[in-house]
Amino acid sequence: MITPLSRLYPAKVIAVPLIVTALIGLRRDFLARALALGAVRCVVLIAALAVLSVPGSAYPRASFMFLTGPYLRYLVFFILVAAGFADRRIFHACLIALVIGVSIAAARALMGWNANYEAGRFAIGGTYDPNASASLFVLVVPFALLLASRGGIWQWLGFGSALILAGAVMKTGSRGGMLGLAVIMPWLLYIAPRHRRVLYVGGLVIGAILVVATMSERQRGRFASIFSPSEDYNMTFREGRIEVWKRGLGYMAANPVLGVGVEGFMFAEGTLAGKRNEGYGIGYTAAHNSFIQIGAELGVLGLVTFVIMWILSARAAWRVRTESVRRAAELPPPVADQEIGLANACIGGLIGTIATSFFLSLAYDPIVLFIVAACAGLLIGSPFAASSRRSDHAVVVAPDPVPTGAGWRSGRFRPQRQTRGNRRGQRGAAS
C-alpha cells in the first residue's frame, strides 16, 4: 500500500477542479449581483463575526479548525449556488440532481437501513444524524413537488419522491422534522392546483396511516410526547432543550459582543455552565436551536444578522412570486410558469428550514446556506430583479389581462401531451 496515496480521497480530488471550473465559469454580473444582495451580505457579516470570535472562543482551536475546514467549504458552496442559480438551466439541473439524490437516501430509510444509529431511527450517515436528515428531507419536499408540476415522467418522479421524503421524515424519529413537515403543508396545499387539493389531502392521509402503521412502539412514543410536553425529557432534564436554551441565552447575555466563539456552544456547556457531575457526567450539549446557537456563539449582532438574513431571503422569494403572478402577461408562458414555480418551491423550503432550525443547530449548516443561496439566485435571475435593467427574456404584451393563479403555474400555459399520431404528423410536416 502506498502511504501518501492512501490519504487521497477521490471525492476531494475531483471536487477541487470542479469548484475551480465553476468559479471561472460563473458570469461576473451574476456574482456581482449576488454580493450586492442583503441576504448574501448577512452571510458575509456572519462569517466575519465568526473569524473575530476565535480569540475569545470557549475553545479557540475548535473554532479555528471549523472556520478553516468545513465552514470555508460551506461558503464556497454558498457563493456557487447564489450566483449559479441565477442561470435557470443550472437551477433546474441542480434541483433534479438534489431531488433524485436525496430521495434515494430517503428510500433507504423506508427499507430499514439506519446507518448504525439507535434502533428504529434513520440517519443518512456521519454527516447528518436523524434530526439533520429529517431537516434535509423537509427542505427537498417542495422542490420534488415543483418537478411534479412539469407533467409527464416528471409528475411521477416528483410525487413519488415527495411521498418517499415525507415517509423518511417519520422514519428518522425526529419530532422537529415532523413539525417542519406539518408547517409547510398549509403552504403546499395553498399553491396546489384546486382540482388536485383533494387528491393531495388524500395522499397525505393515506401516507400518514401507512407510516404510523409501520412504526415501532418506540417511534410512536417519541411522537406521542409532542402532545404531552410536560412529560418529555426536554422539559424536565438538565440536558433537555428548555434548560439548554436558557443557558444559551445566558451565554449571549454574558458575552453580547462576540459570544463564546463559533462552534463554541458545546464547550461552553461543558466548561462555563457551572454544571456538577450528578452521576451521569457533564454533558457537552449542542444548542438544539439555530437562533440560540448563533446568539450564544456570535453575540447579539450575530443573532440580529441571522434573523435579517431570513427576512431578506423570504422577501426576495416573495417578490419574485408576486411580480411573476402580477405581470405574467408580459412574459412568455413557460417563463412565467418557471418563475412562479421556483419561487413557490423556495418559499416552501424556507418555511420548512426555519421551522426545523428552531429544534436543530443549523446556523452554519449547508442546509441553511443552500436555501438562502437559492433565494438569492432566484432573485438575481428573475426578469423582475431590477426595474433598471432589461429583462433577459423577450417581452410579450397580451391584448387583455390574463388570469393568473396562486399555484405552481401562471394559468396561461399547460404542456400538451403529444400522442403518437401528433408526433408522426409533426415529423411529416418538418420533412
Secondary structure, DSSP 8 states (H G I E B T S, - for coil): --HHHHT--HHHHHHHHHHHHHHHHS-HHHHHHHHHSHHHHHHHHHHHHHHHTSTT-SSHHHHHHHIIIIIHHHHHHHHHHHHHTTSHHHHHHHHHHHHHHHHHHHHHHHTT--TT-STT-----SSS-HHHHHHHHHHHHHHHHHHHTT-THHHHHHHHHHHHHHHHHHHHT-HHHHHHHHHHHHHHHHHS-GGGHHHHHHHHHHHHHHHHHT--HHHHHHHHGGG-GGGSHHHHSTTSHHHHHHHHHHHHHHSTTTTT-TT-HHHHHHHTS-----SS-------SSHHHHHHHHHHHHHHHHHHHHHHHHHHHHHHHHHHHHHTGGGS-HHHHHHHHHHHHHHHHHHHHHHHHHTTS--TT-HHHHHHHHHHHHHHHTSTTS-TTS--SS-----SS-----SSSS-SS-------HHHHHHHHHHH-
